[in-house]
Amino acid sequence: MVFAARGSCPSYAGVGLSARMRGRNPSAEAGLEGRGRGARSMASNIYLVRQRISRLGQRMSSFQLNLNPLKEPLGFIKVLEWIASIFAFATCGGFKGKTEIQVSCTTGPENKTITAAFGYPFRLNEASFQAPQGGNVCGVDWKNYVLIGDYSSSAQFYVTFAVFVFLYCIAALLLYVGYTNLYRDSRKLTMTDFVITIVVTFLWLVSTSAWAKALTDIKAATGSSIVQELKTCNVQGVMCQFVSVTSMGSLNVSVIFGFLNMILWGGNAWFVYKETSFHSPSNTSTSQGGIPPPTGI
């Protein structure tokens, strides 16, 4: 009887073990399996990223100076675009001018000239008038009076865009002369260059048109019409006469270069398009080992 009781103990232990085995949490097992899959997928992604970086590094290390693209329209026009973008933002961003008004008092012999200095980015509403030696003229504190208008948005958009175009031209020229084979063998690079060329052409039109309209308003706000706009000039005892304003020839040149840039980029779009696979897909397929289509019937 004792032997039988002892022999039956393993069976109860086996039953308890099997019960515990059956009592496992399936969700926990699924969570462990999901973590394992996530770790494996993350490791594979990291491996792919490293491979792409290594391939890119190998391509970028194959720098070979080739000036032949500069003799072609693709590179030659890009040099012209680079130079034109410099003139565009330099002629606008470096402008400084002033407008002068002569103030006379009917009650005395006082006759002085007040000046309002303005420049890029053409926040005229912050350009206050300054009297000689900082004093008042005809009993009026002219520091409290400013020009009318704020044209900084159009001017800054035009100049900032021109600077970005300048930097892009440098990067594109470096790609043309240093990685000629990489550029012409890659569909992504040629298509990216073509899309950017179209977008830049459109933005040159938008930014230059906006800046041209702003320049027209700036000329009106700093010209002879300011005599009628200043309230103090219409007060009895104060007589104002417009004297001069700084020539805005450089600003006119900036508008001309803006439209010139638009023409250059629009014309260059055709030469960039010729480098894409859309222009000659048959040549691309042939270079990749495909069978060229039959010529002639």
Contacts in CASP RR format, 6 or more apart in sequence:
PFRMAT RR
TARGET T0000
AUTHOR 0000-0000-0000
METHOD contacts of the structure
MODEL  1
MVFAARGSCPSYAGVGLSARMRGRNPSAEAGLEGRGRGARSMASNIYLVR
QRISRLGQRMSSFQLNLNPLKEPLGFIKVLEWIASIFAFATCGGFKGKTE
IQVSCTTGPENKTITAAFGYPFRLNEASFQAPQGGNVCGVDWKNYVLIGD
YSSSAQFYVTFAVFVFLYCIAALLLYVGYTNLYRDSRKLTMTDFVITIVV
TFLWLVSTSAWAKALTDIKAATGSSIVQELKTCNVQGVMCQFVSVTSMGS
LNVSVIFGFLNMILWGGNAWFVYKETSFHSPSNTSTSQGGIPPPTGI
59 179 0 8 1.000
59 182 0 8 1.000
60 179 0 8 1.000
62 179 0 8 1.000
62 182 0 8 1.000
63 178 0 8 1.000
63 179 0 8 1.000
64 178 0 8 1.000
64 179 0 8 1.000
64 180 0 8 1.000
64 181 0 8 1.000
65 177 0 8 1.000
65 178 0 8 1.000
66 177 0 8 1.000
66 178 0 8 1.000
66 180 0 8 1.000
67 177 0 8 1.000
68 180 0 8 1.000
69 75 0 8 1.000
69 176 0 8 1.000
69 177 0 8 1.000
69 180 0 8 1.000
70 76 0 8 1.000
70 79 0 8 1.000
70 173 0 8 1.000
70 176 0 8 1.000
70 177 0 8 1.000
72 271 0 8 1.000
73 268 0 8 1.000
73 271 0 8 1.000
74 176 0 8 1.000
74 268 0 8 1.000
74 271 0 8 1.000
74 272 0 8 1.000
74 275 0 8 1.000
75 173 0 8 1.000
75 176 0 8 1.000
77 264 0 8 1.000
77 267 0 8 1.000
77 268 0 8 1.000
77 271 0 8 1.000
78 169 0 8 1.000
78 172 0 8 1.000
78 173 0 8 1.000
78 176 0 8 1.000
78 268 0 8 1.000
79 169 0 8 1.000
79 173 0 8 1.000
80 264 0 8 1.000
81 165 0 8 1.000
81 169 0 8 1.000
81 261 0 8 1.000
81 264 0 8 1.000
81 265 0 8 1.000
81 268 0 8 1.000
82 166 0 8 1.000
82 169 0 8 1.000
82 170 0 8 1.000
82 173 0 8 1.000
84 257 0 8 1.000
84 258 0 8 1.000
84 260 0 8 1.000
84 261 0 8 1.000
84 264 0 8 1.000
85 162 0 8 1.000
85 163 0 8 1.000
85 165 0 8 1.000
85 166 0 8 1.000
85 169 0 8 1.000
85 261 0 8 1.000
86 166 0 8 1.000
87 253 0 8 1.000
87 254 0 8 1.000
87 257 0 8 1.000
88 158 0 8 1.000
88 159 0 8 1.000
88 162 0 8 1.000
88 165 0 8 1.000
88 254 0 8 1.000
88 257 0 8 1.000
88 258 0 8 1.000
88 261 0 8 1.000
89 158 0 8 1.000
89 159 0 8 1.000
89 162 0 8 1.000
89 163 0 8 1.000
89 166 0 8 1.000
89 254 0 8 1.000
91 250 0 8 1.000
91 251 0 8 1.000
91 253 0 8 1.000
91 254 0 8 1.000
91 257 0 8 1.000
92 120 0 8 1.000
92 155 0 8 1.000
92 158 0 8 1.000
92 159 0 8 1.000
92 162 0 8 1.000
92 211 0 8 1.000
92 250 0 8 1.000
92 251 0 8 1.000
92 254 0 8 1.000
93 120 0 8 1.000
93 121 0 8 1.000
93 155 0 8 1.000
93 159 0 8 1.000
93 254 0 8 1.000
94 119 0 8 1.000
94 120 0 8 1.000
94 250 0 8 1.000
95 119 0 8 1.000
95 120 0 8 1.000
95 248 0 8 1.000
95 250 0 8 1.000
95 251 0 8 1.000
96 117 0 8 1.000
96 118 0 8 1.000
96 119 0 8 1.000
96 120 0 8 1.000
96 246 0 8 1.000
97 117 0 8 1.000
97 118 0 8 1.000
97 119 0 8 1.000
97 245 0 8 1.000
97 246 0 8 1.000
98 115 0 8 1.000
98 116 0 8 1.000
98 117 0 8 1.000
98 118 0 8 1.000
98 245 0 8 1.000
98 246 0 8 1.000
99 115 0 8 1.000
99 116 0 8 1.000
99 118 0 8 1.000
99 147 0 8 1.000
99 222 0 8 1.000
99 223 0 8 1.000
99 226 0 8 1.000
99 242 0 8 1.000
99 244 0 8 1.000
99 245 0 8 1.000
99 246 0 8 1.000
100 113 0 8 1.000
100 114 0 8 1.000
100 115 0 8 1.000
100 242 0 8 1.000
100 243 0 8 1.000
100 244 0 8 1.000
100 245 0 8 1.000
101 113 0 8 1.000
101 114 0 8 1.000
101 115 0 8 1.000
101 116 0 8 1.000
101 129 0 8 1.000
101 226 0 8 1.000
101 227 0 8 1.000
101 230 0 8 1.000
101 233 0 8 1.000
101 240 0 8 1.000
101 241 0 8 1.000
101 242 0 8 1.000
101 243 0 8 1.000
102 111 0 8 1.000
102 112 0 8 1.000
102 113 0 8 1.000
102 240 0 8 1.000
102 241 0 8 1.000
102 242 0 8 1.000
102 243 0 8 1.000
103 110 0 8 1.000
103 111 0 8 1.000
103 112 0 8 1.000
103 113 0 8 1.000
103 114 0 8 1.000
103 137 0 8 1.000
103 138 0 8 1.000
103 140 0 8 1.000
103 233 0 8 1.000
103 238 0 8 1.000
103 239 0 8 1.000
103 240 0 8 1.000
104 110 0 8 1.000
104 111 0 8 1.000
104 138 0 8 1.000
104 238 0 8 1.000
104 239 0 8 1.000
104 240 0 8 1.000
104 241 0 8 1.000
105 111 0 8 1.000
105 137 0 8 1.000
105 138 0 8 1.000
105 237 0 8 1.000
105 238 0 8 1.000
105 239 0 8 1.000
106 236 0 8 1.000
106 237 0 8 1.000
106 238 0 8 1.000
106 239 0 8 1.000
107 138 0 8 1.000
107 237 0 8 1.000
110 137 0 8 1.000
110 138 0 8 1.000
112 131 0 8 1.000
112 132 0 8 1.000
112 137 0 8 1.000
113 132 0 8 1.000
113 243 0 8 1.000
114 129 0 8 1.000
114 130 0 8 1.000
114 131 0 8 1.000
114 132 0 8 1.000
114 137 0 8 1.000
114 142 0 8 1.000
115 129 0 8 1.000
115 130 0 8 1.000
116 127 0 8 1.000
116 128 0 8 1.000
116 129 0 8 1.000
116 130 0 8 1.000
116 146 0 8 1.000
116 147 0 8 1.000
116 222 0 8 1.000
117 127 0 8 1.000
117 130 0 8 1.000
118 124 0 8 1.000
118 127 0 8 1.000
118 147 0 8 1.000
118 222 0 8 1.000
119 127 0 8 1.000
120 155 0 8 1.000
120 159 0 8 1.000
121 151 0 8 1.000
121 152 0 8 1.000
121 155 0 8 1.000
121 156 0 8 1.000
121 159 0 8 1.000
122 150 0 8 1.000
122 151 0 8 1.000
122 152 0 8 1.000
122 155 0 8 1.000
122 214 0 8 1.000
122 218 0 8 1.000
123 149 0 8 1.000
123 150 0 8 1.000
123 151 0 8 1.000
123 152 0 8 1.000
124 146 0 8 1.000
124 147 0 8 1.000
124 148 0 8 1.000
124 149 0 8 1.000
124 150 0 8 1.000
124 151 0 8 1.000
124 218 0 8 1.000
124 221 0 8 1.000
124 222 0 8 1.000
125 146 0 8 1.000
125 147 0 8 1.000
125 148 0 8 1.000
125 149 0 8 1.000
125 150 0 8 1.000
126 146 0 8 1.000
127 146 0 8 1.000
127 147 0 8 1.000
128 142 0 8 1.000
128 143 0 8 1.000
128 144 0 8 1.000
128 145 0 8 1.000
128 146 0 8 1.000
129 142 0 8 1.000
129 143 0 8 1.000
129 145 0 8 1.000
129 146 0 8 1.000
130 142 0 8 1.000
130 143 0 8 1.000
131 137 0 8 1.000
131 142 0 8 1.000
131 143 0 8 1.000
134 143 0 8 1.000
136 142 0 8 1.000
138 237 0 8 1.000
138 238 0 8 1.000
140 232 0 8 1.000
140 235 0 8 1.000
140 238 0 8 1.000
142 232 0 8 1.000
145 230 0 8 1.000
145 231 0 8 1.000
145 232 0 8 1.000
147 221 0 8 1.000
147 222 0 8 1.000
147 226 0 8 1.000
148 221 0 8 1.000
148 226 0 8 1.000
148 229 0 8 1.000
149 217 0 8 1.000
149 221 0 8 1.000
151 214 0 8 1.000
151 217 0 8 1.000
151 218 0 8 1.000
154 207 0 8 1.000
154 210 0 8 1.000
154 211 0 8 1.000
154 213 0 8 1.000
154 214 0 8 1.000
155 211 0 8 1.000
155 214 0 8 1.000
157 207 0 8 1.000
157 210 0 8 1.000
157 211 0 8 1.000
158 207 0 8 1.000
158 208 0 8 1.000
158 210 0 8 1.000
158 211 0 8 1.000
158 254 0 8 1.000
158 258 0 8 1.000
161 203 0 8 1.000
161 204 0 8 1.000
161 207 0 8 1.000
162 207 0 8 1.000
162 258 0 8 1.000
162 261 0 8 1.000
165 200 0 8 1.000
165 204 0 8 1.000
165 261 0 8 1.000
168 196 0 8 1.000
168 200 0 8 1.000
172 193 0 8 1.000
175 182 0 8 1.000
175 183 0 8 1.000
175 189 0 8 1.000
176 183 0 8 1.000
182 189 0 8 1.000
183 189 0 8 1.000
183 190 0 8 1.000
183 193 0 8 1.000
183 275 0 8 1.000
184 190 0 8 1.000
184 275 0 8 1.000
185 287 0 8 1.000
187 276 0 8 1.000
187 277 0 8 1.000
187 284 0 8 1.000
190 272 0 8 1.000
190 275 0 8 1.000
190 276 0 8 1.000
190 277 0 8 1.000
191 276 0 8 1.000
191 277 0 8 1.000
193 272 0 8 1.000
193 275 0 8 1.000
194 269 0 8 1.000
194 272 0 8 1.000
194 273 0 8 1.000
194 275 0 8 1.000
194 276 0 8 1.000
197 265 0 8 1.000
197 266 0 8 1.000
197 268 0 8 1.000
197 269 0 8 1.000
197 272 0 8 1.000
198 269 0 8 1.000
200 265 0 8 1.000
201 262 0 8 1.000
201 265 0 8 1.000
201 266 0 8 1.000
201 269 0 8 1.000
204 258 0 8 1.000
204 259 0 8 1.000
204 261 0 8 1.000
204 262 0 8 1.000
204 265 0 8 1.000
205 262 0 8 1.000
207 258 0 8 1.000
208 255 0 8 1.000
208 258 0 8 1.000
208 259 0 8 1.000
208 261 0 8 1.000
208 262 0 8 1.000
211 254 0 8 1.000
211 255 0 8 1.000
211 258 0 8 1.000
212 255 0 8 1.000
215 248 0 8 1.000
215 251 0 8 1.000
215 252 0 8 1.000
215 255 0 8 1.000
218 248 0 8 1.000
218 251 0 8 1.000
219 248 0 8 1.000
222 245 0 8 1.000
223 242 0 8 1.000
223 245 0 8 1.000
224 242 0 8 1.000
226 242 0 8 1.000
227 233 0 8 1.000
227 240 0 8 1.000
227 241 0 8 1.000
227 242 0 8 1.000
228 234 0 8 1.000
230 240 0 8 1.000
232 238 0 8 1.000
232 240 0 8 1.000
233 239 0 8 1.000
233 240 0 8 1.000
273 279 0 8 1.000
274 280 0 8 1.000
277 284 0 8 1.000
282 292 0 8 1.000
282 293 0 8 1.000
285 292 0 8 1.000
286 292 0 8 1.000
END
